[in-house]
Amino acid sequence: MKIKDAHFYELIVSAGEAQRKSRVFNLRLSEIPGQKGLSQIFYYDCGTTHTFQGSIIENTEERLLFEIEGGKQFEFRPLTRTRPK
């Protein structure tokens, strides 16, 4: 998924059977130097910047799936504007 500057994303956080959906802003992804396969994600939500370290499970045009230790998954999807006709 192409990550854009100053863009909103739909976030679905899954832990076991529980899921939570929200809208987040300013998603960032960076590899951790010297840690093969590990990355960090950063995003802004509810007045706070959130940071997590984990692995990219899937990265397609439609979504980015990121997993942290303990099995918690973060699914990011680009939000598209729909304007009334």
N, C-alpha and C positions, 0 to 999 in steps of 0.2 A: 504494500500500500504506500502510495506517495504521501509523505507527511508534509503539510503546508504550514507556513508561518501564519500566526494569528487566525487559526481556523478552529471551528467547533467540531467535536467528535461525539458520537454516541458511545458510551462505555457500558459494558455488561460485565459485572464482577460475579464470578461463580466460585462458590466454596461448598463442596459436597452437593446437596440438593438445593441449596439456597442460591438465589440470584437477585442482583440489584442492578437497576438501570439508572443511568444519569447522563447528563450532558456535561462534557468537560472541554477545556479550552487550552490551546497552546501546547499540544503534545510534542514531546521531544524523545528521541531514542538515541542512545550512544553505547558503543561497545566499551567494555572495561579493559583497559590495556593490561596485557599479561594474563588475562583470565579467558582462555579459549571457550567460546560458547556462551559467555555471560555478558549481559547487557544491562543497562539501566534505562528505565522510563521515567519521565517527568511529565506531569500535567497539572493544570490549574483547575480547582473545583472548590466552590463554596468559600472563596477568599483565602485558600491555602494552596501552596504548591506541594504536590505529593510526589514522592520518589520511591521507586521499588527496584530491587535487583533480582534478576532471574534470567530465563531463557526464552527466546522466540520460538514458539511452537509452529506457527504458521504465519506467512506474510504473503498475502495475495492482493490483487487489485481492490477487492471488496472489504478486506479486514486484516487486522493484525492481532494475533493471539499470542499472549505473553503469560508465562507461568512463573510463579515464585515458589520458594521453598514451602513445603506443606501442601502443595497441590492447588493453591488458589490461582484462578485464571482471570486474566483481564483481556476482554475482547473489545477492540476499538474499531469503529466503523465511521467513515466520513459522513457528516450530516450534509444533506443536500437541501437547498432552498426550494420550496415549492410556492410559487406565487399564484394568487387567485387569478382566474381568467376574467 
